[in-house]
Amino acid sequence: MNYNMNMLPFSTPNSSLVLSFLDLRKAIGVIGLALPFVLALGKIILEGGGLQSSISSYYYTIMRDVFVGSLVAIGVFMTSYRGYERIDAVAGKLAAAFAIGAALFPTFPPTQANATQTLIAVLHGIFAALLFLSLAFFSLALFRKTNPSKTPTPQKRKRNFVYTVCGIGIVICVVFAVFLNLLPKDSFIFRLNPIFWLEAFAIVFFGISWFVKGEAILKDEV
């Protein structure tokens, strides 16, 4: 794949701008890494009870503002994302729309949902699925790009391996989540909160991928 080098965010001589791009990626990664743990532990400590059936279900707990705020923050950060080509910016804006959509349209409430709530919950599911798939696209396609005029460094090859594992992990989690949603709601497996764990793993995979992209770890030696 060829690059227009004028579109590279690191072609600027302004080192503070370079730092801002890296900080942006690390910030997105930190949110992803922390979100499942903050939601789960925060709810248990502040409200009691165990895990919710899904990450999205924390909308209906005391952790609602953290859940919504984190998704909106990811969306805002994504709108600022720039990469090697125009497709990077487009993917960032789409992911931003999906993240904000998932935040503003909550999942099914714990009580019986009416027609409006059901429609909103369906929209939430669509936004959430598209968000995860767009994040997988970042890991599997965009983050693995390499300048064709340079030989990938050992650290770059390691980063690409991490991106691949994370991207595949996200896709697997989405596929299993879709499969589980086809099962009867009274199936015994739901006693283990499998949707929560799949979403949590997918979010952590996303966080790791962006944390690495921000060069928090596996950074090339200068």
C-alpha positions in Angstrom: 0.0 0.0 0.0 1.4 3.4 -1.0 1.3 6.4 1.2 1.1 10.1 0.4 3.9 11.2 2.8 2.4 14.7 3.0 -0.5 13.2 4.9 1.6 11.6 7.6 0.9 13.1 11.0 4.6 12.7 11.8 5.8 14.7 8.7 5.3 17.9 10.7 8.4 19.5 12.2 6.4 20.5 15.2 7.3 17.9 17.9 4.5 19.0 20.2 2.0 18.0 17.5 3.6 14.6 17.2 3.3 14.3 21.0 -0.3 15.3 20.8 -1.1 12.5 18.4 0.6 9.9 20.6 -1.1 11.3 23.7 -4.4 11.1 21.9 -3.9 7.4 21.1 -2.7 6.6 24.6 -5.7 8.4 26.1 -8.1 6.3 24.0 -6.2 3.2 25.0 -6.4 4.1 28.7 -10.1 4.6 28.5 -10.5 1.2 26.8 -8.3 -0.6 29.3 -9.9 0.9 32.4 -13.6 1.0 31.4 -14.7 -2.6 32.2 -12.8 -2.6 35.6 -14.1 0.9 36.6 -17.7 0.1 35.7 -17.7 -3.3 37.5 -15.8 -2.3 40.6 -17.5 1.1 40.8 -20.9 -0.4 40.8 -20.0 -3.1 43.3 -18.5 -0.6 45.7 -21.0 2.2 45.4 -24.2 0.3 44.8 -23.6 -3.3 45.7 -24.5 -6.4 43.9 -22.5 -8.4 41.3 -21.7 -8.0 37.7 -24.3 -6.7 35.2 -25.3 -8.9 32.2 -23.4 -6.6 29.8 -21.2 -3.6 29.8 -24.1 -1.6 28.3 -26.3 -2.6 31.2 -24.2 -0.3 33.4 -26.2 2.5 31.9 -29.0 1.6 34.4 -26.7 1.7 37.4 -24.9 4.3 39.4 -22.1 4.1 36.9 -24.3 5.5 34.1 -22.3 8.8 33.8 -19.0 7.0 33.6 -20.3 4.7 30.9 -21.8 7.4 28.8 -19.0 9.8 29.4 -16.3 7.3 28.4 -18.1 6.5 25.1 -18.5 10.1 24.3 -14.9 10.8 25.2 -13.8 8.0 22.8 -16.1 9.5 20.2 -14.6 13.0 20.6 -11.1 11.7 20.5 -11.9 9.6 17.4 -13.1 12.7 15.5 -9.6 14.1 16.0 -7.8 11.0 14.8 -5.5 11.4 11.8 -3.5 8.6 10.1 -1.6 7.9 7.0 -4.4 8.4 4.5 -7.9 9.8 4.2 -9.4 6.5 5.1 -7.9 6.8 8.5 -9.8 10.0 9.2 -13.0 8.6 7.7 -12.7 5.5 9.9 -12.1 7.7 12.9 -15.2 9.8 12.3 -17.4 6.7 11.7 -16.1 5.1 14.9 -16.8 8.4 16.7 -20.4 8.4 15.4 -20.9 4.7 16.5 -19.4 5.4 20.0 -21.6 8.4 20.6 -24.6 6.6 19.2 -24.1 3.7 21.5 -23.8 6.2 24.4 -27.0 8.1 23.6 -29.2 5.1 22.7 -29.1 2.8 25.8 -29.6 -1.0 25.8 -32.7 -2.7 27.1 -33.8 -1.6 30.6 -33.9 -4.1 33.4 -37.7 -4.0 33.4 -40.0 -4.8 30.6 -39.2 -2.6 27.6 -41.9 -0.8 25.8 -41.9 -0.3 22.0 -39.8 2.9 22.1 -37.3 1.4 24.5 -37.0 -1.7 22.3 -36.3 0.4 19.2 -33.7 2.4 21.1 -32.1 -0.8 22.4 -31.9 -2.2 18.9 -30.2 1.0 17.7 -27.8 0.6 20.6 -26.9 -2.9 19.5 -26.3 -1.8 16.0 -24.1 1.1 17.0 -22.2 -1.1 19.5 -21.6 -3.8 16.9 -20.5 -1.3 14.3 -18.2 0.4 16.8 -16.5 -2.9 17.7 -16.1 -3.8 14.0 -14.6 -0.4 13.2 -12.2 -0.8 16.1 -11.2 -4.2 14.7 -10.6 -2.5 11.3 -8.3 -0.1 13.0 -6.2 -2.9 14.5 -6.2 -5.3 11.5 -5.8 -2.8 8.7 -5.0 0.8 9.6 -2.5 0.3 12.5 -0.5 -2.4 10.6 0.4 0.0 7.7 4.1 0.4 7.1 6.0 2.9 5.1 6.9 1.0 1.9 10.2 2.8 1.6 11.4 1.5 4.9 12.0 -1.9 6.3 9.8 -2.6 9.4 11.8 -2.4 12.6 11.7 -5.4 15.1 9.5 -3.3 17.3 7.1 -2.5 14.5 6.8 -6.2 13.7 6.0 -6.8 17.4 3.4 -4.0 17.4 1.8 -5.5 14.2 1.5 -8.8 16.0 -0.2 -7.1 18.9 -2.6 -5.3 16.5 -3.4 -8.6 14.8 -4.1 -10.4 18.0 -6.3 -7.6 19.3 -8.2 -7.2 16.1 -8.9 -10.9 15.8 -9.9 -11.0 19.4 -12.4 -8.2 18.9 -14.0 -10.0 16.0 -14.2 -13.3 17.9 -15.9 -11.5 20.8 -18.4 -9.9 18.5 -19.2 -13.2 16.7 -19.7 -15.0 20.0 -21.9 -12.2 21.3 -24.1 -12.3 18.3 -24.4 -16.1 18.7 -25.3 -15.8 22.3 -28.1 -13.3 21.5 -29.7 -16.0 19.4 -30.0 -18.3 22.3 -33.1 -18.4 24.6 -32.8 -15.8 27.3 -33.4 -18.4 30.0 -30.4 -20.5 28.9 -28.2 -21.5 31.8 -25.1 -19.9 30.2 -26.4 -16.4 30.9 -26.0 -17.1 34.6 -22.3 -16.6 33.9 -22.8 -13.1 32.3 -21.1 -14.1 29.0 -22.0 -10.9 27.2 -20.3 -8.9 29.9 -17.1 -10.9 29.6 -17.1 -10.8 25.8 -17.7 -7.0 25.7 -15.1 -6.5 28.4 -12.5 -8.5 26.5 -13.3 -6.7 23.3 -12.9 -3.3 25.0 -9.6 -4.4 26.6 -8.3 -5.6 23.2 -9.3 -2.2 21.8 -7.5 -0.5 24.7 -4.3 -2.5 24.3 -4.2 -1.8 20.5 -4.5 2.0 21.0 -2.1 2.0 23.9 0.5 0.3 21.8 -0.3 2.7 18.9 0.4 5.6 21.2 3.9 4.1 21.7 3.4 3.7 25.4 5.1 0.3 24.9 7.0 -1.4 22.1 8.3 2.0 21.0 11.0 2.2 18.4 14.4 3.0 19.8 15.7 6.4 18.7 
